[in-house]
Amino acid sequence: MPSTGLASKPNVSEKELTMTWNVRIGINPISWSNDDLPALGGETPLETALAEGSQIGYEGFELGNKFPTDPEALAAKLAGYGVACISGWYSGHLAEGSVDDEIVRCAPHMEKLRHNGCRVVVYGEVAGSIQGRIDTPLARRPRFTTDAQWQGYAQRLNAFGEHLGAAYGITLAYHHHMGAWVETPDDIDRLMAETDPRHVGLLFDTGHAFYGGAVDPVAHLLRHVDRVVHVHCKDVRPQVIAMARNEGWSFLTGVINGTFTVPGDGVIDFDAVLATLHAAGYEGWLVVEAEQDPAVAPSYAYAKKGYDTLRRIVDRLDAPVAEPA
């Protein structure tokens, strides 16, 4: 039989599945200026961060202390650069305080987030925390030592998270953090076990997970991926972390010396991290957040490296898949 000149067809139809992954790539302005250590980029105007971030391709920014506090002024500022408001850090005191006090205190911040379309709030526990004390070693962080303490804390978080959902339509994204009450993998496990998934979500931070003891962040992510409502993407320099532990550094001393960096510049396997999130159906923001000294790690170059790393992975995971015949 003569050849038709046509190549044999693969065992798939010509239709392609366009399975769009509903994630957006954003950044925290800490790459340009540090809220806790104003000496690191403190002179850099907010407008520089917004302009450069937008130029790189970031779709949104988390908030820092240079952003307008008025909800409408904030919306106008972000609109001027074509970027969205992702969320903002909220300094919580529920480890030692009451839910009623927290509800009153949080109102201006939550209203600002609600007005700007945010769906999550970054809850960072600061009561008794030493994360902002440059002269205090991480080993002196606070710890819950009894079941009653853990359970009481979880109950307060549940109640506060329930209020945020009902009053503002915002989900509490709990940020495990070096120097705070919830730092280690065991701490995260306990918090997730004690809290109600309807009211308390997990902000998974790759860098803090590694630094806190999860040398395989992906393995620990798998344990709680169904609770993840927000993601901070930071890479690590393990040799600096080892020095920080050996020398008894504070959290901020470690930051100054380069414990963290952007995705693609350290040892964390972000291909595996994002593949895990993708497989679990995570939807939301992937936020580059890497505290560094911009005099050592130039803001634009490092922010672009972080973006390019995540963009490459997201695009690969989001590629059309051939539908079997």
ABEGO torsion letter per residue (X at the ends): XBBAGBBBBBBBBABBBBBBBBBBBBBBAAAABBAABAABGAABBAAAAAAAAAAAGBABBBBBAABBABAAAAAAAAAAAGBBBABBBBBBAAAABBAAAAAAAAAAAAAAAAAAGBABBBBBBABGBAAABAABBAAABBBBABAAAAAAAAAAAAAAAAAAAAAAGBBBBBBBBBGBABABAAAAAAAAAABBAAABBBBBBAAAAAAAGBABAAAAAAAAAAABABBBBBBBBAAAAAAAAAAGBBAAAAAAAGABBBBGABABBAAAAAAAAAAAGBBEBBBBBBBBBAAABBAAAAAAAAAAAAAAAAAAAABBBBBBX
